[in-house]
Amino acid sequence: MEISHIEHIGIAVKSIEEALPYYENVLGFKCYAIEEVEDQKTKTAFLKVGETKLELLEPTSEDSPIATFLETKGPGIHHIAYAVEDGVADALAECKSKKIRLIDNNPRKGAEGHNIAFLNPRSTQGVLTELCE
């Protein structure tokens, strides 16, 4: 698998509206997109930091994976997403062949129209890892 760069860092927040002033007014970043990812029951906001993006993740439902994360761990870094050059399906097959536990067996649509898949943190040194193309 060829990883070209960190695509984004996902940060769980209780409220994008409440979190944005810190990122925009204190750190000086600009939010360029807000969208809802219905199948993940999540609202996202993207901010650019050089060539990397921050993705703020707000749950839109109590049974959202982000709501569960916030309940157990509180706000903070949720995942790191890597851009893969050879496609997510091929990257998943390679990870599976190397005995990495998968959360997603097949790519699916994520925010910004990317094909994505997650790897289980039990196989990735405790870091929830997202693969993006």
N, C-alpha and C positions, 0 to 999 in steps of 0.2 A: 504494500500500500504506500502510495506517495502522498504525503501531507505537504501542502504548499504554505499554509500559514494558519494562525489562530483566526478562525472566522468570527467568533464572538465569545464573550464571557456572559453567561446567564446569571442574573442576580434576582433572587426572589424578594419581592416587596409586598407589603400589605395593600398599598395603594400607590399606583403610578402618579396620581395627582399630588399626593403628599411627598413622594420621593423626588420628583423632577426638580423642584427648586434647589435641592442640594446639588444635583448633578449639573444643572444649568447656571444657577446663580453663584454657587461657591466654586465649583470646579471649572466652570466656563464651557462645558460641552453643550451641544445643541441637539435637541430631539428632532429627528428628521422623519420619523414615521411611528404611528401607533396603529396597531391592528389587533383583531381578535382571531385566535386560532381555536375554532369551535370544538374540534375533536379533542383538544387538550384542556378545554375549559379554562383558557388562559387569555389574558389581554397582554400584549407586548408593546414596549416602547423601545426604539432603537436610538442610540447616540453613537457618534463616531469619535474615536480616540486615535488619531493618527490613521493607520491602516486597519486597526482593529475596531470592532463594535462592542458596545455594551448592550445587552438585551435585558431590560427590566421586565420581570414576569409577575403579573398580578392574577390571582385566581378569580374566575368569574362564577365559580360554584364551590360549595363546601366539599364536594367530592373530587375537586381538581387535584392533580398530583402536586401542584404548587401549594394548595391549601394544606395538604398533608405535610409537605416539607416545612411550611411556616409553623404549623402546629407542633411539630416534633423538634425542629432545629432553630426556628426563628428566622428573621430576615438575614440575607447574606448570599454569598456565592452558592449557586445551585449547580452549575455545570460549566464545562469548557467545551466549545465546539471547534473542531478542526475541519478545514477544507481539504477534501480528498480529491486528487486529480483523476483517479481511475474509476470514479463512480462509487456510490454508496453500496450498491449491490455487490460489487466485486470486493470492496473493503470488508463488508460483513462476512462474505465467504472466507476471506483470508483470516479474519479474526476467529471465526468458528473453527477453521482448520488448526488454529493455534490454541484451541481450548479456552478461548475467551467467552465468558457468558454474555449472551445478548439479551437486551430488553426487547428490541425490535428484530424480528427475523427477516423482515423485508423493509425496504425504504418506504417512507410515507411523506406526505406533504407537510412542511412546517411553515413557519413565518417567512415572509418575503418570497414565497413560492419555491423555496429550496426543497430538494429531496433530502430527507434526514433519517437518521436511525441512532438509537442510544445503546451504549454498552453498559453492562452491569458494573457498578462500582466495586463489587466484590472481586472482580477480575482486573480492575484498572487502578490498583493501589489506592482505593477509597475515593476516587474522583469520578463523578458521573460524567461520562464522555459522550459527546454528540459528534457524529460524523455528518458533514454537509457536502452537497455538490451544487 
